[in-house]
Amino acid sequence: MPSLLAQLKQHSVVVADTGDLAAIDRFQPEDATTNPSIILKALQAGQYQQQVDHALRQAMASGISVPAIIADACDRLVVSMGVEILAAISGKVSTEVPAALSFDTAATLARARSLHQRYLQLGIPGERVLVKIAATWEGIQAARQLEREGIHCNLTLIFNLAQARACAEAGIYLVSPFVGRILDWHKRQNPDISFDAESDPGVLSVRQVYRFFKQHDYATVVMAASFRNIGEVLALAGCDRLTISPALLAELEQGSGELQPALADDGRRVLAPTCLDEAQFRWQMNEDPMATEKLAEGIRQFHADQLALEALLLERMREL
C-alpha cells in the first residue's frame, strides 16, 4: 500500500512549508510557502549563503543608506530564494510582505508590487508567485486591489471564518487558515482537556471555512497551515491544499494504512450572504479573543524574525 503521503497527494495538493531545498527535493511537493521564520531558519542552517552575498552586493551598489540597503537586500534575498525553490517545484511559491506593514494598505500594496516585479524581472511568470499578506482588514483591502491587477495573493494568519470570508469576498486567490496555533490557544485555556483530531479546534475551524467556501461557491483556495501533528493533517485530507513542515512530511512518508479523505465538496450550493463591511469584520474579530490574540501574536512573531533576518544581513554586510 502507498505511504500516507502518497495517498494524501491523491486528495489534496501538498505544499512544503519550508525553504529547505533538500526537503523539497525529497518530498516533491507541488507548491512551497515561505515566511520570515522559515527564511531565517534556512539562513541559520547555512543555506543560501551565495544568495545572501549577492543580494547585499547588489543593494550596496545603489549607494543608499544602511537601513535602505538592508531593506532592499531582504527583498532581493527572499525573491532569489523563491526563484531557487521554484526551480525545484512545478507550482507556486509564496513570498511574504513584511509584517510591519500589516496595518498599512498603501505600504503593503507598494511592497507587494515591488516583490512581484522582482520575480518578473528574473523571468518568473507572475502566475507562479503568490504574495503573502497577513489577513488584517488593511491587508485584505490591499490584496483585493492586487488581485484586480493580476497579482495573486496568499492571505495568512487566518484564525476564524470572518477573516477567511472577507478574503473570499475580496476575490483573494488563496487563504491559509491556521490549525496548530488555534489548538495551542485552546490548550492554554483548557489545560485539563485532551483534544483528539476530531475535537481539535483548529481542525474544526478549517473544516468550517472549507465547507462555507464550497457551499457559497467561492473560488478562493483553502490551504490549511500550521500543523502540530499528522493527526491534524489526516483530519483535513481532501482540503484544497495542505502546507506541511518537513518533519511531518517525513512522518507521513513513513506512515502506513489506508487514508480516507475527511473533506469533499458535496456539490450543494446556497446564495452567498451580503459581504462583510469593515465594521462587521472588526466586530466579529473583537468577539473572538482567540483570533484577535493569535493574529496579533503571529504578526509580532513574523516581525521579530524579520528584524533578526535584517540583523543577520547587517552583520554579513560589515564582513563584505
N, C-alpha and C positions, 0 to 999 in steps of 0.2 A: 504493500500500500504506500502511496506517496506520502511524504512528510506533511506535517500540518502546514508548513509554509507553502509547499507546492499546492496543497488543496486550497489554502486561503487565497492564493493568487487566482484561482478559478472563480472566486466570488467577489473579490474587491481588488482594486488597484493598490498594490503595495508600494509604499513610499518610504525611502530611507530617511530617518530623522538624524542625519549626521553629515559631517563634512569629510569623514574618513574615507578616502578613495579605496583603500584595501577592503573595507567593509562593503562599500558599494559594488566593487568588483565581485566580491564573494556572493552576495545575496541577490544581485541582479534585479533591483527594484526598477519600476518604470519611471518614477519621479524621485526627487530628493528635496528636502527642506533644510534651510539653514536659519540661524538666528545668532545674535551676538554671543550667546553662551556656547553654542556649537562651534562657532568660528574660533573663539578664544581657546576652547579645549583643544581643537586641532592644532593651533599655533603652539600652545604649551607642550604638545606632544612632539613638536619638532617638524610638523608638516608645513608645506607651502612656504618654506624659507626663501626660495628664489622669487616667489610672487611678492613677498614682503619687501625685499630689497628693490625689486623692480618698481613697485608702487611708490616707495619712498623716493627713489631717484627721480622718477617722473614728476612727483609732486614738488620736490625740492627745486627742480629746474625751472619752475614757474616763478620763483623769487618772491613768493608771498610770505606772510607772517607765519610763525611757527604753528599757532593754532589752526590756521587755514591749511598749512601743509599737511598737518596730521589728519584733518577732516577729509581733505582731498585724497590722501593716501589710503584712508579707511575705505572710501568708496571705490577707489581703484582696486584695492585688495579684495573686497567682497565680490566684486564683479569678476575679477580674474579667477577667484576660487570657484565662482559659479560656472565660468567657462570650462574649467578643468572637470567639474562634476558633470556638466552637460556632455562632455566627450565620452563619459563612461555610462550614460543612460540614454534611453530612447525618447524620454518625455521632457518634463519641465523641471526647472529649479526655482525655488522661492528665495528671494533676496529681500532682506528686511530694511525698512526705513528706520533710522534711529529712534529709539523710544522717547527721547526727549522732545520729539515733535508730535507726540500723540494727541495733544490738545490744540494743535495749530494746523488748521486746514490748509492755509496757503503755503506754509512751510513744508507740509507733507506733500502737497502737490508738486512743489518745485523739486524736492529731493527725489521723489518717485520718478518724475520725468527725466531727471538727470541720470539716475541709475539705469533706467530703461534705455536711454540714448547711448550710454556707455556700452551696453550689450550690442546694440545695433552697429555701433562704430567698430566693434570687434567681429562683425559678421554673423552674429547670432540672430536668428529670426525672432521677431518680437513675440510670436505665439509660444515660444519655448520658455518664456520668462514670466514669473508671477512676482509682482511687487507685494511684499508682505507688510501689513499695516495693522496696528492694534485697533480692536473694534470699539473704540470710543465713538461718541456721536460725531466728533470732528473728523476722526479717521474714516468713518463710513461716508461722510459727505465728500471727502477728498477722493475716496475710491469710486464713488458714484460718477464724479467728473472724469476720472482716469478711464473708467470703463467706456464712457462715451467717446474718449479719444482713442480707443483701441488698445489701451494698456490694461491687461488683465491683472486682477488683484487676488491676494490671499489674505483674508481678514482673520487675524489671530487673537489669542487670549479671549475666546468666547466661552462664557460660563452659564449663559441661560438663553431661553428662547427669544427674549426681547432683542438681544444683540444679534442673534442669528437671523431672526425675522427681518430686522431693519436692514441687514445686509442683503437678504434676498429681494426685499422690496426696492433696494437701490440698484439691483441688477449686477451684483458682485459675482465674479466668476466662481470663487471658492471660499468656503468658510472652514475654519479649524476649531471646532468645539473641543475643549479640553476635558479629559476624563480623570486622570490621576489627581490633578490639583483640586478638583471638586471632592474627590474621595478624601484627600488629605484634610480638607476643611471640616468635613463631617466627622471624621475620626477624632479630630481635636475637640469638636463639640460634644461627641458621644463616645468617650474612651472605653466604655463598657460594652459597646455594641460591636459585634463581629459582622462585617459585610462580606457576603459572597458575591459572585459575579452577577447574579440575578437581582440582588438588592443593592448593588453598588450605585450610589447616587450619580456618579459620573457616567456610567453606562446608561442609566435611565434617562439622563439629560440628553445624551446624544441620540438615543432612540426617539425621544420626543421630537428633537429637531428633524431627524431624518423623516419621520412619519408626517410631520407638519409640512415639510417641503414637498414630499411626494403628493400628499393629499391636495395641496393647493397648486400643484403643477409648477413650482418654482424651478427654474433651470439651474440655480446655484448648486454647485457640487458640495457635498458634505464630506469632509476629511477629518475623521476623529484623530485626536492627538493626545500626547502626554499620558502614556500608559504606564501603570505601575507593575503589571504582571500580565502573563499571557492569557489568564482567565478573562481579563477585560477585553483583550484583543479578540478572543474567540467569541465572546458575548456580543461583539459588534461585527462579526463576519457577515458580509453582504452589504455593509456600508459602502458608499461610492468609493472612498479612498480611506486608507489607514496609514498614518505615518508613524513608523515604529523604530525604536532605537536598535543599534546593532546587538546589544545584549539580549533583547527579547527576540530579535530575528534569529539569533543563534539558538535560543530555546525552541522556537517554532521549527527550525530546521532539523533539530534533533528529536522533536516530538512526533509521536505516532498516534494512530487511532483515526476514526472517521470523523470528519468535520462536516457539520451541517450548518448552512447559513442561518444566522439569527435574524437577519433583516432582509426584506424583499419588498419591492414595490407591488402592492396588490392591485394597482390599476384604478382604484376608486378615487374620484375627484370631486371636490366641492368648490364653490365660489370662494375666492380669496377674500379675506377681510379687508377693510379700509386700512391703508398704510398708516403705520405709526408716525406721529409727528414728534418733534423734539421734546415737547413737554411730556407726552405719554412715555417716550423712551426713558427719559430721565426719571420719571416717577416709578416705572417698573424696575429700573435699576436700584432706586432708593429703597424699594420694598423688598429687595433681595440682598441681604447683607453678605451672603457668600459671594455672589457675583461681584458686588461692589468691592469687597475686600480683596478678592483674588485678582481682579483686573488691575487694581492699584498696585498690589504686590508684584504682579507679573511685569508691569511697566517699570517699577523700581528695579527689579532684578535685571531686566534686559538693559536698563540704563547703566547699572553698576558694571555689568560685563562690558558694555560699550566703553565706559571710562577705563576699565582695565585693559581693553584692547588698545585704546589710544595711548595709554601709558607704556604699553609694550612697544608700540611703534615709535614713540618718542625716545625711549631708551635705545632702540635699534638705530634710529636716525643719528643719534650722537656718536654712534660707532662707525658710521659710514664716512 
